[in-house]
Amino acid sequence: MNASPIFIVGVPRSGTTLLASMLSAHPTIAISPESHFLNYWLPIWGHLPLDAFWQKLLQSNRFSYFGIDADAVWSRAQTKGQPTHRTLFESMLEIYAAQLNKVRWGEKTPMHYQHLDQIFDWYPNASVLWLLRDPRAVVSSLLRAHWASDYTDENARLWDQSLRDYERYWCSNVRVKQVRYETLLTQPQTCLKQICEFLDVPYIPDLINRRSLANSPIVNRPKWAANHLHQALAPLEMTPLEKWKQQLSRARVEIIEQISRDAMARYGYTPVTSGKTLGGQLQWRRERLTRKLTERLQYWQQRLGKGQPSLRERVHGTSAKTSA
């Protein structure tokens, strides 16, 4: 049986948690909590000596979500030779999988799609599942997440650029499989059968009903993250497919479709607006002005020594002042 690692990636709010909960229900697979190892820990703290880097990670909220023993991780990394960032990362995930009595580990950090070169350098035989969802649904969900951008155009550009990256670098790579959120929701058995074939694991027809906290435990997670996982474990329903129609103003829909119209056409997402209108332009200008004022305020707060810990620090729990 294939024992290569599994990575679930894609723009946040694309259905990565739902897919992780389904695969974690497989008797051989454990998909860990989000580590943000490659998109946060290494870029921000990778310059530290390894032992200092490790202590920083251990003291964070992020490590606590795994519910694993730090000494066991370090000891396992030592069995692989002199500990490195890579061996610490994989030891965390191996210990997590072993704790759930699973033989194959996987990891779900959506933004790791920007670090697939590093992933394949470390794990040439890794399998990557890249989630794709309607950009209007993605942006609508991101606008309601306290850790995401408040600006419609930024979130739409994130979706659009992710597909540019996928099409330019990864769409022809046999180790990367794109998974449509809409298909996962409306045809879950067919979709999961194809995913299991791609991962080279036996297909288990009852994966949807096997989803549970036993396979996807919640440990020390903030309220919003715990609620999100509970929603992913709930019975499947179709309301997420079109909830954006009630949540987004037409002006915001127009902004999203202006930015992502070409990619939407390539992937079969039908626009509901026909072009620029005064309402859309005014919304866009209001958001740009708000962003400029907010950035200016934050700049002067930092200059005056009154700045608060950044959102990234609060989310990952790396600030002594406050935590998520």
Helices and strands as residue ranges (DSSP letters): E 6-9, H 16-24, E 29-32, I 37-41, H 42-45, H 50-58, H 61-64, H 70-78, H 85-99, E 104-108, G 110-115, H 116-122, E 127-132, H 135-142, H 152-165, I 166-170, E 176-180, H 181-186, H 188-199, H 207-210, H 223-233, G 239-241, H 244-247, H 250-266, H 278-303, H 311-316
